[in-house]
């Protein structure tokens, strides 16, 4: 495993030891990462998905199925206040937005091996035939659907359930992500350029993410629901004796792990 780290990761580890990411100021995604690090369960599950998604030694490169399964476990078992803070942390600049975009290792979990995205019909068809993905997609459609009778087109209490349903899609065949570091726009890794006579179906599916005002509002409104538990974690980090390498004694690495198992996560902490 030591050979897999490489000089870049070791350099990043040294940078982490020399300075905390809190020096970036009020970067909410840094806050979310530090709060997750300070929580035993959140950090363990985050360590697991990073280990799976960054495992370039796997046959054929990225082990996408294992990576996505670890991401589903992160959202299913992790504290929602902390997992959602990592996913929806509000950003005011490109550095924060790029950190948010990279949090769930999009090179493995989100995009494919080619430069051009596939037709959205491929992941949609895969989702329709998946016992894991299909009910999550239906829940997302129901929870984030516009409400024409509402004054602004969305139900007043819709945002939390919409965010939960969106988070449920991460780690499925239609895993969405932020499309750039200049906005909060999200979409799966696909387009509709080669959808043939199913173009309308393709555009309707992609529009669930790219033309959904209720989803946009739910993501943008997350700052109003900035979780109290997250603030509690951040307050505890103000203890002078605290460091990213010195968290609670309950925050142990997964069974069977070693220091080298933890190093990639520690080295990538400022970036993820």
KOLSEZA-477258 format. One record per residue (C-alpha): x, y, z. Coordinates in steps of 0.05 Angstrom, whole numbers, plus 5000, padded with zeros to 4 digits. Layout:
XYZ/...
This chain:
500050005000/505950475013/507750454939/500650664922/501251314961/506551624916/510552264929/504552714916/500252404970/506052425019/507153155003/499753295015/500352935082/506153385102/501953995082/496353745125/500953655184/503654365175/497054725169/489654615181/484754735124/481155215171/486055745146/481655795084/476856225125/469356125123/469355555074/463255155093/465754535057/472054555100/467654625161/463554015139/469853595127/472753775195/466153615230/465952935195/473152805215/471352945288/465652445288/467751715294/462351405250/462551945196/470151905191/470151145189/465051125132/468551685095/475151315101/471950695072/469051035011/475551404997/479450755002/474650424953/474050994904/481551164903/483750444894/487250504827/490649834837/484049474823/483649064758/481249514702/482550154741/476950474781/472749964820/466350344806/461449834835/465249794901/466150544903/458750674893/456750144944/461250484996/458051154980/451050874990/453350595057/456151285076/449451615066/445351045094/449250955159/452751625171/449652195212/445152555162/447053245188/454353105173/453552715108/448853235080/453453795101/458953485058/454253415000/450654085003/455554555036/454155255008/459855594970/461256314952/467456194908/470555704859/475655404909/470055194956/465754954898/471354534868/472454214936/465054054940/465153774869/471053314885/468553074953/465552414929/471252234881/467552394815/473152084773/470751404797/463651484824/460951984774/464352034706/466351464660/473051304628/471851704565/472152454555/465052504528/459152314571/454551754546/447251834528/442851904590/438851324565/444350844586/444451014660/436851104660/435750404631/440750114681/437050464738/430250214714/432749494719/436249594786/432849404852/437349914886/436650494838/429450464814/425950594880/430851154895/429451484829/421951444841/422851744910/427052314880/421752454827/416252484880/420152884932/422953414884/416953484838/414454194825/407754384855/404154844806/399055054859/404455314906/406156064902/413455944881/412155274847/414754844905/411654614970/414055005031/416454385069/419254025008/426654205012/428953715067/425553105035/428153314966/435253354992/434552665025/431952364961/437552684920/442852424969/439751724960/441751744886/449151814902/452351144891/447150894841/447350814765/445051534758/449751834810/449252594802/454553114819/455953854812/457553984739/462754544750/465854994803/462155614781/455155434803/450954954844/448054614782/447753854786/446653284736/448552564723/454552444677/450752404611/447552814556/442252714503/446252824440/445652104416/438751904440/435451804373/427951734374/428051724451/430552444454/424352694490/424952154543/432352304551/431253054559/425652944609/430152504652/436052994650/431253564664/429653254731/436453534751/437954104704/431054424699/428254294768/427054924807/425054544870/431654154870/435454804858/431755154915/432854564962/440454564950/441055324954/436955355018/441354865056/445055445088/438455615125/438454905154/445854895172/445454335223/446254495297/450153845306/455154085255/456054735293/457054345357/462553945323/465854575298/465554895367/469154295396/474654395344/476355065376/479654675433/487154845428/488854115441/484953875381/487953695315/485753295254/490352745277/487852755349/480452615351/476352215401/478851535423/472651225392/474851465324/478750835306/480350605236/476250025208/478149325231/484149045196/486749725175/493650015187/496950695187/498250625113/490750515102/489451195135/494851585100/491351705033/485251985070/489552435114/493652675055/487452845015/483853175073/484953885046/482053694979/476153244996/
